[in-house]
């Protein structure tokens, strides 16, 4: 499975988990993720972009109470 196919599959799985049913036709991967995120009440966050970022340096966001 290619990287793009994996992204497509994960986006479809996320759609089903959040919205139920099948995702809209014609939307794949990042487009589908954009639709999910743009219509949600998720708090904004700043992405970390660094070629030196290691997995051990990443911590999850604080849990909402």
C-alpha positions in Angstrom: 0.0 0.0 0.0 1.4 3.4 -0.9 1.6 6.4 1.4 -1.3 8.1 -0.4 -3.4 4.9 -0.2 -2.8 4.7 3.6 -3.8 8.4 4.0 -6.9 7.8 2.0 -7.8 4.8 4.1 -7.2 6.5 7.4 -9.2 9.5 6.4 -12.2 7.3 5.4 -11.8 5.4 8.7 -11.8 8.7 10.7 -14.8 10.0 8.8 -16.7 6.8 9.7 -15.7 7.1 13.3 -16.7 10.8 13.6 -19.6 11.1 11.3 -20.8 7.6 10.6 -21.6 6.4 7.1 -19.5 6.7 4.0 -17.5 9.9 3.2 -18.6 12.1 0.3 -17.7 10.9 -3.2 -14.7 12.5 -4.9 -12.9 13.5 -1.7 -9.7 11.7 -0.8 -7.0 11.9 1.8 -6.1 15.4 2.7 -9.3 16.9 1.1 -11.4 14.7 3.3 -9.4 15.6 6.4 -9.8 19.3 5.6 -13.6 18.9 5.4 -13.6 17.1 8.8 -11.4 19.6 10.5 -12.9 22.8 9.0 -16.4 21.8 10.2 -15.4 21.0 13.7 -15.0 22.8 17.0 -11.4 21.6 17.5 -9.2 24.2 19.1 -6.5 25.6 16.8 -3.0 24.5 17.3 0.4 25.4 16.0 2.2 22.7 14.1 5.8 22.0 14.8 8.0 22.1 11.7 11.6 21.1 12.3 13.9 18.7 10.6 15.4 18.0 14.0 12.2 17.1 15.8 12.3 13.6 17.2 9.3 11.4 18.3 10.6 11.6 21.9 10.2 15.4 21.8 6.5 15.3 20.9 3.9 15.3 23.7 0.2 15.0 23.3 -2.0 18.1 23.9 -3.5 18.5 27.3 -6.8 16.7 27.8 -10.0 18.8 27.9 -11.8 18.7 31.2 
